[in-house]
Amino acid sequence: MTEARNSKPYDLEERTLRFAKEVIAFVGILPKTMANIEIAKQVIRSSGSVGANYIEANEAISKKDFALRVKICRKEVKESRYWLSLLEVKGEEAEKRRQSLTEEATELMRIFGSIVEKVK
């Protein structure tokens, strides 16, 4: 697998899969409050949807369809970032993990935004 300078894979299918898996693992360490349980459902859905829509984009039937799917990826990763910010965390380690996931979401959002611009 090709690796970027910062050890993040260029393969967006793999990268988005890893993002979703890391979100799922992160949710598992959170306090089980009523709010966290509901927000966790949302963040798991949206983070998984990023990769699923990217797979769909790669199977697009037209340039317009590809651009639409990538825009959906960007929307879902923005939503994931929002839900991450709402989760209640306890402890410094959990906060660091949330920050790392938020940074990854921001990077993915920029990547998808760049792809959309290039497709125009």
N, CA, C and O atoms as a GROMACS GRO file, in nm:
protein
  480
    1MET      N    1   0.085  -0.118   0.000
    1MET     CA    2   0.000   0.000   0.000
    1MET      C    3   0.089   0.124   0.000
    1MET      O    4   0.188   0.130   0.073
    2THR      N    5   0.055   0.221  -0.081
    2THR     CA    6   0.130   0.345  -0.086
    2THR      C    7   0.098   0.430   0.035
    2THR      O    8  -0.019   0.443   0.073
    3GLU      N    9   0.200   0.486   0.096
    3GLU     CA   10   0.180   0.568   0.215
    3GLU      C   11   0.220   0.712   0.186
    3GLU      O   12   0.315   0.736   0.112
    4ALA      N   13   0.149   0.806   0.242
    4ALA     CA   14   0.182   0.948   0.232
    4ALA      C   15   0.296   0.979   0.327
    4ALA      O   16   0.333   0.896   0.411
    5ARG      N   17   0.352   1.097   0.314
    5ARG     CA   18   0.461   1.139   0.402
    5ARG      C   19   0.423   1.124   0.549
    5ARG      O   20   0.505   1.081   0.630
    6ASN      N   21   0.301   1.159   0.583
    6ASN     CA   22   0.258   1.154   0.723
    6ASN      C   23   0.198   1.019   0.761
    6ASN      O   24   0.124   1.009   0.859
    7SER      N   25   0.229   0.916   0.683
    7SER     CA   26   0.186   0.778   0.706
    7SER      C   27   0.035   0.756   0.692
    7SER      O   28  -0.017   0.655   0.740
    8LYS      N   29  -0.036   0.847   0.630
    8LYS     CA   30  -0.178   0.827   0.602
    8LYS      C   31  -0.190   0.771   0.461
    8LYS      O   32  -0.125   0.822   0.369
    9PRO      N   33  -0.271   0.669   0.442
    9PRO     CA   34  -0.279   0.607   0.310
    9PRO      C   35  -0.341   0.700   0.206
    9PRO      O   36  -0.432   0.778   0.236
   10TYR      N   37  -0.289   0.690   0.084
   10TYR     CA   38  -0.347   0.763  -0.028
   10TYR      C   39  -0.481   0.702  -0.068
   10TYR      O   40  -0.570   0.772  -0.116
   11ASP      N   41  -0.495   0.573  -0.048
   11ASP     CA   42  -0.616   0.501  -0.085
   11ASP      C   43  -0.732   0.548   0.002
   11ASP      O   44  -0.739   0.514   0.120
   12LEU      N   45  -0.821   0.627  -0.057
   12LEU     CA   46  -0.930   0.684   0.022
   12LEU      C   47  -1.031   0.580   0.068
   12LEU      O   48  -1.095   0.598   0.172
   13GLU      N   49  -1.047   0.471  -0.006
   13GLU     CA   50  -1.137   0.366   0.041
   13GLU      C   51  -1.084   0.308   0.172
   13GLU      O   52  -1.159   0.289   0.267
   14GLU      N   53  -0.955   0.281   0.177
   14GLU     CA   54  -0.893   0.228   0.299
   14GLU      C   55  -0.896   0.333   0.410
   14GLU      O   56  -0.924   0.301   0.525
   15ARG      N   57  -0.866   0.455   0.376
   15ARG     CA   58  -0.860   0.562   0.476
   15ARG      C   59  -0.997   0.588   0.538
   15ARG      O   60  -1.008   0.606   0.659
   16THR      N   61  -1.101   0.588   0.456
   16THR     CA   62  -1.235   0.612   0.510
   16THR      C   63  -1.283   0.492   0.591
   16THR      O   64  -1.356   0.509   0.689
   17LEU      N   65  -1.243   0.372   0.552
   17LEU     CA   66  -1.275   0.253   0.631
   17LEU      C   67  -1.208   0.262   0.768
   17LEU      O   68  -1.270   0.234   0.870
   18ARG      N   69  -1.082   0.300   0.769
   18ARG     CA   70  -1.009   0.313   0.896
   18ARG      C   71  -1.073   0.421   0.984
   18ARG      O   72  -1.083   0.404   1.105
   19PHE      N   73  -1.115   0.532   0.922
   19PHE     CA   74  -1.181   0.639   0.998
   19PHE      C   75  -1.307   0.585   1.067
   19PHE      O   76  -1.328   0.608   1.186
   20ALA      N   77  -1.390   0.513   0.993
   20ALA     CA   78  -1.513   0.458   1.051
   20ALA      C   79  -1.482   0.360   1.164
   20ALA      O   80  -1.547   0.362   1.268
   21LYS      N   81  -1.383   0.275   1.143
   21LYS     CA   82  -1.346   0.178   1.247
   21LYS      C   83  -1.294   0.248   1.372
   21LYS      O   84  -1.323   0.206   1.484
   22GLU      N   85  -1.216   0.354   1.353
   22GLU     CA   86  -1.163   0.428   1.468
   22GLU      C   87  -1.274   0.500   1.543
   22GLU      O   88  -1.270   0.510   1.665
   23VAL      N   89  -1.374   0.550   1.470
   23VAL     CA   90  -1.489   0.612   1.535
   23VAL      C   91  -1.563   0.509   1.619
   23VAL      O   92  -1.601   0.536   1.733
   24ILE      N   93  -1.585   0.391   1.564
   24ILE     CA   94  -1.656   0.285   1.637
   24ILE      C   95  -1.580   0.247   1.764
   24ILE      O   96  -1.640   0.231   1.870
   25ALA      N   97  -1.448   0.233   1.752
   25ALA     CA   98  -1.366   0.199   1.869
   25ALA      C   99  -1.372   0.311   1.973
   25ALA      O  100  -1.380   0.285   2.093
   26PHE      N  101  -1.368   0.436   1.928
   26PHE     CA  102  -1.374   0.551   2.018
   26PHE      C  103  -1.505   0.553   2.095
   26PHE      O  104  -1.506   0.576   2.216
   27VAL      N  105  -1.614   0.530   2.026
   27VAL     CA  106  -1.746   0.530   2.090
   27VAL      C  107  -1.752   0.426   2.201
   27VAL      O  108  -1.821   0.445   2.301
   28GLY      N  109  -1.680   0.317   2.184
   28GLY     CA  110  -1.679   0.211   2.284
   28GLY      C  111  -1.618   0.249   2.418
   28GLY      O  112  -1.645   0.183   2.518
   29ILE      N  113  -1.536   0.354   2.421
   29ILE     CA  114  -1.472   0.395   2.547
   29ILE      C  115  -1.544   0.510   2.616
   29ILE      O  116  -1.503   0.553   2.724
   30LEU      N  117  -1.648   0.560   2.555
   30LEU     CA  118  -1.718   0.678   2.609
   30LEU      C  119  -1.810   0.641   2.725
   30LEU      O  120  -1.857   0.528   2.735
   31PRO      N  121  -1.836   0.739   2.812
   31PRO     CA  122  -1.936   0.718   2.918
   31PRO      C  123  -2.072   0.685   2.855
   31PRO      O  124  -2.110   0.746   2.755
   32LYS      N  125  -2.143   0.592   2.913
   32LYS     CA  126  -2.271   0.547   2.859
   32LYS      C  127  -2.386   0.634   2.910
   32LYS      O  128  -2.476   0.584   2.978
   33THR      N  129  -2.382   0.763   2.877
   33THR     CA  130  -2.493   0.851   2.913
   33THR      C  131  -2.600   0.841   2.805
   33THR      O  132  -2.573   0.795   2.694
   34MET      N  133  -2.720   0.885   2.838
   34MET     CA  134  -2.827   0.881   2.740
   34MET      C  135  -2.791   0.962   2.616
   34MET      O  136  -2.815   0.918   2.503
   35ALA      N  137  -2.734   1.080   2.636
   35ALA     CA  138  -2.696   1.164   2.522
   35ALA      C  139  -2.589   1.097   2.438
   35ALA      O  140  -2.599   1.093   2.315
   36ASN      N  141  -2.485   1.045   2.502
   36ASN     CA  142  -2.377   0.980   2.427
   36ASN      C  143  -2.426   0.862   2.346
   36ASN      O  144  -2.379   0.838   2.235
   37ILE      N  145  -2.520   0.787   2.400
   37ILE     CA  146  -2.572   0.670   2.329
   37ILE      C  147  -2.640   0.715   2.199
   37ILE      O  148  -2.617   0.655   2.094
   38GLU      N  149  -2.721   0.819   2.207
   38GLU     CA  150  -2.790   0.868   2.087
   38GLU      C  151  -2.694   0.933   1.988
   38GLU      O  152  -2.705   0.911   1.867
   39ILE      N  153  -2.602   1.012   2.038
   39ILE     CA  154  -2.504   1.079   1.950
   39ILE      C  155  -2.412   0.975   1.887
   39ILE      O  156  -2.375   0.988   1.770
   40ALA      N  157  -2.375   0.873   1.964
   40ALA     CA  158  -2.289   0.767   1.912
   40ALA      C  159  -2.353   0.699   1.792
   40ALA      O  160  -2.285   0.667   1.694
   41LYS      N  161  -2.482   0.675   1.798
   41LYS     CA  162  -2.552   0.614   1.684
   41LYS      C  163  -2.535   0.701   1.559
   41LYS      O  164  -2.511   0.650   1.449
   42GLN      N  165  -2.549   0.831   1.578
   42GLN     CA  166  -2.538   0.924   1.464
   42GLN      C  167  -2.397   0.927   1.407
   42GLN      O  168  -2.378   0.922   1.286
   43VAL      N  169  -2.296   0.936   1.496
   43VAL     CA  170  -2.158   0.946   1.448
   43VAL      C  171  -2.114   0.816   1.381
   43VAL      O  172  -2.036   0.819   1.286
   44ILE      N  173  -2.162   0.704   1.431
   44ILE     CA  174  -2.128   0.577   1.366
   44ILE      C  175  -2.189   0.571   1.227
   44ILE      O  176  -2.124   0.528   1.132
   45ARG      N  177  -2.314   0.613   1.214
   45ARG     CA  178  -2.380   0.613   1.082
   45ARG      C  179  -2.308   0.706   0.984
   45ARG      O  180  -2.276   0.666   0.872
   46SER      N  181  -2.283   0.829   1.027
   46SER     CA  182  -2.224   0.926   0.934
   46SER      C  183  -2.080   0.890   0.898
   46SER      O  184  -2.039   0.907   0.783
   47SER      N  185  -2.002   0.840   0.994
   47SER     CA  186  -1.863   0.805   0.963
   47SER      C  187  -1.857   0.685   0.869
   47SER      O  188  -1.771   0.680   0.781
   48GLY      N  189  -1.946   0.590   0.885
   48GLY     CA  190  -1.951   0.476   0.793
   48GLY      C  191  -2.001   0.514   0.656
   48GLY      O  192  -1.961   0.455   0.555
   49SER      N  193  -2.088   0.612   0.652
   49SER     CA  194  -2.143   0.658   0.525
   49SER      C  195  -2.039   0.725   0.437
   49SER      O  196  -2.052   0.724   0.314
   50VAL      N  197  -1.937   0.783   0.497
   50VAL     CA  198  -1.830   0.848   0.419
   50VAL      C  199  -1.768   0.746   0.323
   50VAL      O  200  -1.763   0.769   0.202
   51GLY      N  201  -1.723   0.636   0.378
   51GLY     CA  202  -1.658   0.534   0.296
   51GLY      C  203  -1.753   0.466   0.199
   51GLY      O  204  -1.717   0.438   0.085
   52ALA      N  205  -1.874   0.439   0.245
   52ALA     CA  206  -1.972   0.375   0.157
   52ALA      C  207  -2.002   0.462   0.035
   52ALA      O  208  -2.014   0.412  -0.077
   53ASN      N  209  -2.014   0.591   0.057
   53ASN     CA  210  -2.040   0.681  -0.055
   53ASN      C  211  -1.918   0.698  -0.144
   53ASN      O  212  -1.933   0.720  -0.264
   54TYR      N  213  -1.799   0.688  -0.088
   54TYR     CA  214  -1.679   0.696  -0.171
   54TYR      C  215  -1.669   0.573  -0.262
   54TYR      O  216  -1.629   0.584  -0.378
   55ILE      N  217  -1.705   0.457  -0.210
   55ILE     CA  218  -1.709   0.336  -0.293
   55ILE      C  219  -1.808   0.356  -0.407
   55ILE      O  220  -1.780   0.322  -0.522
   56GLU      N  221  -1.924   0.412  -0.375
   56GLU     CA  222  -2.025   0.443  -0.478
   56GLU      C  223  -1.970   0.542  -0.581
   56GLU      O  224  -1.996   0.529  -0.700
   57ALA      N  225  -1.895   0.642  -0.535
   57ALA     CA  226  -1.837   0.740  -0.626
   57ALA      C  227  -1.745   0.673  -0.726
   57ALA      O  228  -1.744   0.707  -0.844
   58ASN      N  229  -1.667   0.577  -0.678
   58ASN     CA  230  -1.574   0.508  -0.766
   58ASN      C  231  -1.644   0.418  -0.868
   58ASN      O  232  -1.582   0.375  -0.966
   59GLU      N  233  -1.771   0.391  -0.846
   59GLU     CA  234  -1.850   0.313  -0.940
   59GLU      C  235  -1.947   0.402  -1.018
   59GLU      O  236  -2.041   0.352  -1.081
   60ALA      N  237  -1.925   0.532  -1.014
   60ALA     CA  238  -2.017   0.628  -1.077
   60ALA      C  239  -2.030   0.602  -1.227
   60ALA      O  240  -1.936   0.556  -1.292
   61ILE      N  241  -2.146   0.634  -1.279
   61ILE     CA  242  -2.172   0.612  -1.421
   61ILE      C  243  -2.141   0.735  -1.506
   61ILE      O  244  -2.139   0.728  -1.629
   62SER      N  245  -2.118   0.847  -1.440
   62SER     CA  246  -2.084   0.970  -1.512
   62SER      C  247  -2.001   1.061  -1.422
   62SER      O  248  -1.991   1.040  -1.301
   63LYS      N  249  -1.944   1.162  -1.484
   63LYS     CA  250  -1.867   1.261  -1.407
   63LYS      C  251  -1.958   1.334  -1.308
   63LYS      O  252  -1.918   1.362  -1.195
   64LYS      N  253  -2.079   1.365  -1.351
   64LYS     CA  254  -2.175   1.434  -1.265
   64LYS      C  255  -2.213   1.346  -1.145
   64LYS      O  256  -2.223   1.395  -1.033
   65ASP      N  257  -2.234   1.218  -1.169
   65ASP     CA  258  -2.266   1.124  -1.062
   65ASP      C  259  -2.149   1.113  -0.964
   65ASP      O  260  -2.170   1.112  -0.843
   66PHE      N  261  -2.027   1.106  -1.017
   66PHE     CA  262  -1.908   1.100  -0.933
   66PHE      C  263  -1.901   1.224  -0.843
   66PHE      O  264  -1.879   1.212  -0.722
   67ALA      N  265  -1.920   1.342  -0.902
   67ALA     CA  266  -1.913   1.467  -0.824
   67ALA      C  267  -2.019   1.469  -0.714
   67ALA      O  268  -1.992   1.512  -0.602
   68LEU      N  269  -2.139   1.423  -0.746
   68LEU     CA  270  -2.246   1.419  -0.647
   68LEU      C  271  -2.211   1.327  -0.530
   68LEU      O  272  -2.230   1.363  -0.414
   69ARG      N  273  -2.159   1.211  -0.561
   69ARG     CA  274  -2.122   1.115  -0.454
   69ARG      C  275  -2.009   1.170  -0.366
   69ARG      O  276  -2.012   1.153  -0.244
   70VAL      N  277  -1.913   1.236  -0.427
   70VAL     CA  278  -1.803   1.294  -0.350
   70VAL      C  279  -1.855   1.409  -0.262
   70VAL      O  280  -1.809   1.426  -0.149
   71LYS      N  281  -1.950   1.485  -0.312
   71LYS     CA  282  -2.012   1.590  -0.230
   71LYS      C  283  -2.084   1.528  -0.110
   71LYS      O  284  -2.082   1.584   0.000
   72ILE      N  285  -2.147   1.414  -0.131
   72ILE     CA  286  -2.213   1.345  -0.020
   72ILE      C  287  -2.108   1.298   0.081
   72ILE      O  288  -2.131   1.306   0.202
   73CYS      N  289  -1.993   1.250   0.033
   73CYS     CA  290  -1.884   1.212   0.124
   73CYS      C  291  -1.844   1.330   0.210
   73CYS      O  292  -1.829   1.318   0.332
   74ARG      N  293  -1.827   1.445   0.146
   74ARG     CA  294  -1.788   1.565   0.219
   74ARG      C  295  -1.894   1.604   0.322
   74ARG      O  296  -1.861   1.642   0.434
   75LYS      N  297  -2.020   1.594   0.283
   75LYS     CA  298  -2.129   1.625   0.376
   75LYS      C  299  -2.130   1.531   0.495
   75LYS      O  300  -2.146   1.575   0.609
   76GLU      N  301  -2.112   1.404   0.471
   76GLU     CA  302  -2.114   1.304   0.578
   76GLU      C  303  -1.995   1.321   0.673
   76GLU      O  304  -2.009   1.302   0.794
   77VAL      N  305  -1.879   1.356   0.620
   77VAL     CA  306  -1.763   1.374   0.708
   77VAL      C  307  -1.778   1.503   0.790
   77VAL      O  308  -1.733   1.509   0.904
   78LYS      N  309  -1.841   1.605   0.733
   78LYS     CA  310  -1.872   1.726   0.811
   78LYS      C  311  -1.967   1.691   0.925
   78LYS      O  312  -1.951   1.738   1.038
   79GLU      N  313  -2.066   1.609   0.893
   79GLU     CA  314  -2.162   1.567   0.995
   79GLU      C  315  -2.093   1.486   1.104
   79GLU      O  316  -2.122   1.502   1.223
   80SER      N  317  -2.001   1.400   1.065
   80SER     CA  318  -1.926   1.320   1.164
   80SER      C  319  -1.849   1.411   1.258
   80SER      O  320  -1.845   1.389   1.379
   81ARG      N  321  -1.788   1.513   1.201
   81ARG     CA  322  -1.711   1.608   1.282
   81ARG      C  323  -1.803   1.678   1.383
   81ARG      O  324  -1.765   1.699   1.498
   82TYR      N  325  -1.922   1.713   1.340
   82TYR     CA  326  -2.020   1.777   1.428
   82TYR      C  327  -2.057   1.685   1.544
   82TYR      O  328  -2.054   1.726   1.660
   83TRP      N  329  -2.093   1.559   1.512
   83TRP     CA  330  -2.133   1.464   1.616
   83TRP      C  331  -2.017   1.438   1.712
   83TRP      O  332  -2.039   1.426   1.833
   84LEU      N  333  -1.895   1.429   1.660
   84LEU     CA  334  -1.780   1.409   1.748
   84LEU      C  335  -1.768   1.522   1.850
   84LEU      O  336  -1.735   1.499   1.967
   85SER      N  337  -1.796   1.643   1.806
   85SER     CA  338  -1.784   1.757   1.897
   85SER      C  339  -1.890   1.755   2.008
   85SER      O  340  -1.870   1.816   2.113
   86LEU      N  341  -2.001   1.687   1.984
   86LEU     CA  342  -2.109   1.682   2.084
   86LEU      C  343  -2.091   1.571   2.188
   86LEU      O  344  -2.154   1.576   2.294
   87LEU      N  345  -2.008   1.474   2.158
   87LEU     CA  346  -1.991   1.362   2.252
   87LEU      C  347  -1.925   1.407   2.382
   87LEU      O  348  -1.833   1.488   2.382
   88GLU      N  349  -1.975   1.352   2.492
   88GLU     CA  350  -1.917   1.379   2.624
   88GLU      C  351  -1.802   1.281   2.646
   88GLU      O  352  -1.821   1.160   2.640
   89VAL      N  353  -1.683   1.336   2.671
   89VAL     CA  354  -1.568   1.250   2.696
   89VAL      C  355  -1.518   1.271   2.839
   89VAL      O  356  -1.537   1.377   2.897
   90LYS      N  357  -1.455   1.169   2.892
   90LYS     CA  358  -1.396   1.176   3.026
   90LYS      C  359  -1.249   1.142   3.013
   90LYS      O  360  -1.213   1.035   2.963
   91GLY      N  361  -1.164   1.234   3.057
   91GLY     CA  362  -1.022   1.205   3.060
   91GLY      C  363  -0.945   1.261   2.942
   91GLY      O  364  -1.000   1.286   2.834
   92GLU      N  365  -0.818   1.280   2.965
   92GLU     CA  366  -0.730   1.340   2.866
   92GLU      C  367  -0.709   1.249   2.744
   92GLU      O  368  -0.706   1.297   2.631
   93GLU      N  369  -0.695   1.119   2.768
   93GLU     CA  370  -0.672   1.026   2.657
   93GLU      C  371  -0.792   1.024   2.562
   93GLU      O  372  -0.774   1.025   2.440
   94ALA      N  373  -0.912   1.021   2.616
   94ALA     CA  374  -1.031   1.022   2.532
   94ALA      C  375  -1.042   1.153   2.454
   94ALA      O  376  -1.082   1.153   2.338
   95GLU      N  377  -1.006   1.263   2.517
   95GLU     CA  378  -1.010   1.392   2.448
   95GLU      C  379  -0.907   1.395   2.334
   95GLU      O  380  -0.934   1.452   2.228
   96LYS      N  381  -0.792   1.336   2.356
   96LYS     CA  382  -0.689   1.329   2.250
   96LYS      C  383  -0.739   1.247   2.132
   96LYS      O  384  -0.717   1.282   2.016
   97ARG      N  385  -0.807   1.137   2.162
   97ARG     CA  386  -0.861   1.053   2.054
   97ARG      C  387  -0.969   1.128   1.976
   97ARG      O  388  -0.975   1.119   1.854
   98ARG      N  389  -1.053   1.202   2.049
   98ARG     CA  390  -1.156   1.280   1.980
   98ARG      C  391  -1.091   1.384   1.890
   98ARG      O  392  -1.132   1.404   1.776
   99GLN      N  393  -0.989   1.452   1.942
   99GLN     CA  394  -0.919   1.554   1.865
   99GLN      C  395  -0.856   1.493   1.739
   99GLN      O  396  -0.862   1.552   1.632
  100SER      N  397  -0.796   1.376   1.753
  100SER     CA  398  -0.736   1.308   1.639
  100SER      C  399  -0.841   1.273   1.533
  100SER      O  400  -0.817   1.292   1.414
  101LEU      N  401  -0.955   1.223   1.577
  101LEU     CA  402  -1.064   1.191   1.484
  101LEU      C  403  -1.119   1.317   1.418
  101LEU      O  404  -1.152   1.316   1.299
  102THR      N  405  -1.129   1.424   1.493
  102THR     CA  406  -1.176   1.550   1.438
  102THR      C  407  -1.078   1.603   1.333
  102THR      O  408  -1.120   1.653   1.229
  103GLU      N  409  -0.950   1.590   1.359
  103GLU     CA  410  -0.848   1.632   1.262
  103GLU      C  411  -0.856   1.548   1.135
  103GLU      O  412  -0.845   1.600   1.025
  104GLU      N  413  -0.874   1.417   1.151
  104GLU     CA  414  -0.887   1.330   1.035
  104GLU      C  415  -1.013   1.366   0.955
  104GLU      O  416  -1.009   1.368   0.832
  105ALA      N  417  -1.122   1.394   1.023
  105ALA     CA  418  -1.245   1.434   0.955
  105ALA      C  419  -1.222   1.563   0.877
  105ALA      O  420  -1.269   1.577   0.764
  106THR      N  421  -1.150   1.656   0.936
  106THR     CA  422  -1.122   1.784   0.868
  106THR      C  423  -1.036   1.760   0.744
  106THR      O  424  -1.060   1.819   0.639
  107GLU      N  425  -0.936   1.674   0.757
  107GLU     CA  426  -0.851   1.642   0.641
  107GLU      C  427  -0.932   1.576   0.530
  107GLU      O  428  -0.919   1.611   0.413
  108LEU      N  429  -1.015   1.480   0.567
  108LEU     CA  430  -1.099   1.414   0.467
  108LEU      C  431  -1.194   1.513   0.400
  108LEU      O  432  -1.216   1.507   0.280
  109MET      N  433  -1.249   1.603   0.479
  109MET     CA  434  -1.338   1.705   0.425
  109MET      C  435  -1.265   1.789   0.320
  109MET      O  436  -1.321   1.819   0.214
  110ARG      N  437  -1.142   1.827   0.349
  110ARG     CA  438  -1.062   1.906   0.254
  110ARG      C  439  -1.029   1.826   0.128
  110ARG      O  440  -1.033   1.878   0.017
  111ILE      N  441  -0.996   1.699   0.147
  111ILE     CA  442  -0.964   1.614   0.032
  111ILE      C  443  -1.085   1.602  -0.059
  111ILE      O  444  -1.073   1.619  -0.181
  112PHE      N  445  -1.202   1.574  -0.002
  112PHE     CA  446  -1.322   1.562  -0.083
  112PHE      C  447  -1.358   1.696  -0.149
  112PHE      O  448  -1.404   1.699  -0.264
  113GLY      N  449  -1.339   1.805  -0.077
  113GLY     CA  450  -1.363   1.936  -0.135
  113GLY      C  451  -1.271   1.962  -0.254
  113GLY      O  452  -1.314   2.018  -0.356
  114SER      N  453  -1.147   1.923  -0.242
  114SER     CA  454  -1.051   1.940  -0.350
  114SER      C  455  -1.089   1.855  -0.471
  114SER      O  456  -1.078   1.900  -0.585
  115ILE      N  457  -1.135   1.734  -0.446
  115ILE     CA  458  -1.178   1.647  -0.555
  115ILE      C  459  -1.295   1.710  -0.629
  115ILE      O  460  -1.299   1.711  -0.752
  116VAL      N  461  -1.391   1.763  -0.554
  116VAL     CA  462  -1.508   1.827  -0.615
  116VAL      C  463  -1.464   1.943  -0.704
  116VAL      O  464  -1.514   1.959  -0.815
  117GLU      N  465  -1.370   2.023  -0.656
  117GLU     CA  466  -1.321   2.138  -0.734
  117GLU      C  467  -1.253   2.093  -0.863
  117GLU      O  468  -1.270   2.156  -0.967
  118LYS      N  469  -1.178   1.985  -0.856
  118LYS     CA  470  -1.105   1.935  -0.973
  118LYS      C  471  -1.198   1.873  -1.076
  118LYS      O  472  -1.168   1.872  -1.195
  119VAL      N  473  -1.310   1.821  -1.030
  119VAL     CA  474  -1.405   1.756  -1.122
  119VAL      C  475  -1.486   1.858  -1.201
  119VAL      O  476  -1.535   1.828  -1.310
  120LYS      N  477  -1.500   1.978  -1.148
  120LYS     CA  478  -1.581   2.082  -1.215
  120LYS      C  479  -1.534   2.111  -1.355
  120LYS      O  480  -1.592   2.196  -1.423
   0.00000   0.00000   0.00000
